Amino acid sequence: MNSLLDNIMWNCLSGPQARFASGAGDVRRYAPGFSPILGCRDPHRPDFAELEKHCAPGDSFYIDIWDGAPPSGWRIDREARMWKMVWDAPPPAEDAAPDAVALRPDQAALAVELATLTNPGPFGLRTPELGEYFCFFDGPRLIALAGERMEIDSLREISGICTHPDYQGRGLARKLTLKLVRRQMQRGLTPYLHVMSHNAGARALYEKLGFRNYLETTVRVITRE
C-alpha cells in the first residue's frame, strides 16, 4: 500500500481525484483553483509539451521527484527536499479537538489567507473541496487549520496544517492533526502527510504524534515562462 506514495501525486490525480484534475496522456494537474500540484506517470521525465496544453504562461506548479533540467520555456523557482510520513501508531483514543469546527465553503478565502501567511504548502481557494477541513477561530479570525487533500485507496493525506503566528505554541495544529487522524482511522484509512525536510520542528512533532518517515524526495516549484 505505501508504495503508492512513491508517486502519490500521479496516482491521485489520475485515479480517485481525476474529477478534480485536468491534463491528458502522461501528465495531470489539479484544475485551476485547487492546489497547484502536478503529477506525471514517469516523474523523472515530465511531459512538458502536454502540460503546456493545460496551463497558461505564468502558471506555477509543485512537482515531486523530478530533478532534471527544465526545457525551454520553463524555469525552476524553488527546490527542496520533502518527507512523506505515514501514521504508525494506534488510533488516538479521544477526539483531541472536540471544540474545532468544520470549515464552511464561504470561509475558503479565510483559509487561503491563513495558508498564504503561514505557507504550509500549496493551497488554493477550492482546496477545501478535497476533504474535511477543521479549524479554530478567535471571534471572526481564523487562527488554525488542517484538512485532507490527496487520496488513493486507503491512504488519505492530512494537509494544510497551519497556525497563525499570533497563536502558535498552544498546540492547536497538533489537536487538529490528531482529530483528523482519529476520524480517518475510524473510516479504515491510513493517514499520511508531507513535510519539508528542513522543517525539523514539524518533523519532530509529527514523529512524536505517531508518524514515521517513509520516503524523502525532491520537490520543486516550476513556472511556465
Stockholm file with secondary structure:
# STOCKHOLM 1.0

chainA/1-225         MNSLLDNIMWNCLSGPQARFASGAGDVRRYAPGFSPILGCRDPHRPDFAELEKHCAPGDSFYIDIWDGAPPSGWRIDREARMWKMVWDAPPPAEDAAPDAVALRPDQAALAVELATLTNPGPFGLRTPELGEYFCFFDGPRLIALAGERMEIDSLREISGICTHPDYQGRGLARKLTLKLVRRQMQRGLTPYLHVMSHNAGARALYEKLGFRNYLETTVRVITRE
#=GR chainA/1-225 SS CGGGGGGHHHHHHTTTTGGGEEEETTEEEECTTSCCEEEESSTTSCCHHHHGGGCCTTCEEEEESCCSCCCTTEEEEEEEEEEEEEECSCCCSSCSCTTCEECCGGGHHHHHHHHHHHCCSCCCTTGGGGSCEEEEEETTEEEEEEEEEEEETTEEEEEEEEECGGGTTSSHHHHHHHHHHHHHHHTTCEEEEEEETTCHHHHHHHHHHTEEEEEEEEEEEEEEC
#=GC SS_cons         CGGGGGGHHHHHHTTTTGGGEEEETTEEEECTTSCCEEEESSTTSCCHHHHGGGCCTTCEEEEESCCSCCCTTEEEEEEEEEEEEEECSCCCSSCSCTTCEECCGGGHHHHHHHHHHHCCSCCCTTGGGGSCEEEEEETTEEEEEEEEEEEETTEEEEEEEEECGGGTTSSHHHHHHHHHHHHHHHTTCEEEEEEETTCHHHHHHHHHHTEEEEEEEEEEEEEEC
//
